[in-house]
C-alpha cells in the first residue's frame, strides 16, 4: 500500500485538498520508493526528491534554444 493511501485510510488526510485554491502550492506525500538525490545534489537543487526538481527557466521554457 502506498503512503498516500495509508494516510487517507488511517488518518483521513487526502493527498491533496478537496478544493485546492489557484496559485497555492500543494506538495503531495513522497512515496517510499521515490528516487532521492545525494545530500550534495539535494542541497544544490533545493530538494531531495527528483519528482520535485522543477528548475525555473524564466521565459525561455519550451524554446528551441533551451
GUDREN-449420 format. One record per residue (C-alpha): residue number from 0; residue in one letter; x, y, z. Coordinates in nm, 4 decimals. Each point is the difference from the previous one (the first is absolute). Layout:
<sites>
{NUM "a" {X Y Z}}
...
</sites>
This chain:
<sites>
{0 "x" {0.0000 0.0000 0.0000}}
{1 "x" {0.1312 0.3436 -0.0916}}
{2 "x" {0.0602 0.2690 0.2598}}
{3 "x" {-0.2739 0.2263 -0.1390}}
{4 "x" {-0.2533 -0.2854 0.0287}}
{5 "x" {0.1070 -0.0727 0.3590}}
{6 "x" {-0.0253 0.3675 0.1004}}
{7 "x" {-0.3498 0.0281 -0.1469}}
{8 "x" {-0.1255 -0.3331 0.1377}}
{9 "x" {0.1465 0.0148 0.3523}}
{10 "x" {0.0040 0.3739 0.0681}}
{11 "x" {-0.2532 0.1476 -0.2442}}
{12 "x" {0.2666 0.2240 -0.1548}}
{13 "x" {-0.0394 0.0205 -0.3810}}
{14 "x" {0.2987 0.0318 -0.2317}}
{15 "x" {-0.1310 0.3420 -0.1117}}
{16 "x" {-0.2812 0.2218 0.1342}}
{17 "x" {-0.3532 -0.0523 -0.1354}}
{18 "x" {-0.0213 0.3576 -0.1308}}
{19 "x" {0.3531 0.1212 -0.0710}}
{20 "x" {0.0375 0.3780 -0.0290}}
{21 "x" {0.1577 0.1315 -0.3236}}
{22 "x" {0.3584 0.1222 0.0403}}
{23 "x" {0.0408 -0.1803 0.3339}}
{24 "x" {0.2816 -0.2541 0.0222}}
{25 "x" {-0.0901 -0.3567 0.0952}}
{26 "x" {0.2653 -0.2684 0.0343}}
{27 "x" {-0.1250 -0.3591 -0.0111}}
{28 "x" {0.1372 -0.2638 0.2362}}
{29 "x" {0.3291 -0.1462 -0.1169}}
{30 "x" {-0.0237 -0.3729 -0.0621}}
{31 "x" {0.2369 -0.2396 0.1758}}
{32 "x" {0.1519 -0.1125 -0.3306}}
{33 "x" {0.0622 0.3539 -0.1309}}
{34 "x" {0.3398 0.0664 -0.1582}}
{35 "x" {0.1965 0.2326 0.2258}}
{36 "x" {0.3150 0.1963 -0.0688}}
{37 "x" {0.3239 -0.0220 0.1937}}
{38 "x" {0.0298 0.2622 0.2778}}
{39 "x" {0.2320 0.2151 -0.2156}}
{40 "x" {-0.2369 -0.0157 -0.2990}}
{41 "x" {-0.3032 0.0693 0.2199}}
{42 "x" {0.1643 0.3053 0.1544}}
{43 "x" {0.0992 0.1370 -0.3408}}
{44 "x" {-0.3425 -0.0650 -0.1551}}
{45 "x" {-0.2110 0.1025 0.3005}}
{46 "x" {-0.1778 -0.3355 0.0332}}
{47 "x" {0.0893 -0.3576 0.0803}}
{48 "x" {-0.2762 -0.1393 -0.2241}}
{49 "x" {0.0497 -0.0256 -0.3758}}
{50 "x" {-0.3760 0.0426 -0.0549}}
{51 "x" {0.0154 0.3450 0.1619}}
{52 "x" {0.3006 0.1196 -0.1990}}
{53 "x" {-0.1672 0.2581 -0.2247}}
{54 "x" {0.2659 0.2460 -0.1164}}
{55 "x" {-0.1283 0.3497 -0.0784}}
{56 "x" {0.0715 0.0879 -0.3627}}
{57 "x" {-0.1361 0.3545 -0.0022}}
{58 "x" {-0.1543 0.0913 -0.3320}}
{59 "x" {0.2112 -0.2479 -0.1939}}
{60 "x" {-0.1861 -0.3212 0.0819}}
{61 "x" {-0.0924 -0.1929 -0.3090}}
{62 "x" {0.2098 0.2047 -0.2401}}
{63 "x" {0.2229 -0.1765 -0.2502}}
{64 "x" {0.3211 0.1454 0.1516}}
{65 "x" {-0.0546 -0.1208 0.3598}}
</sites>
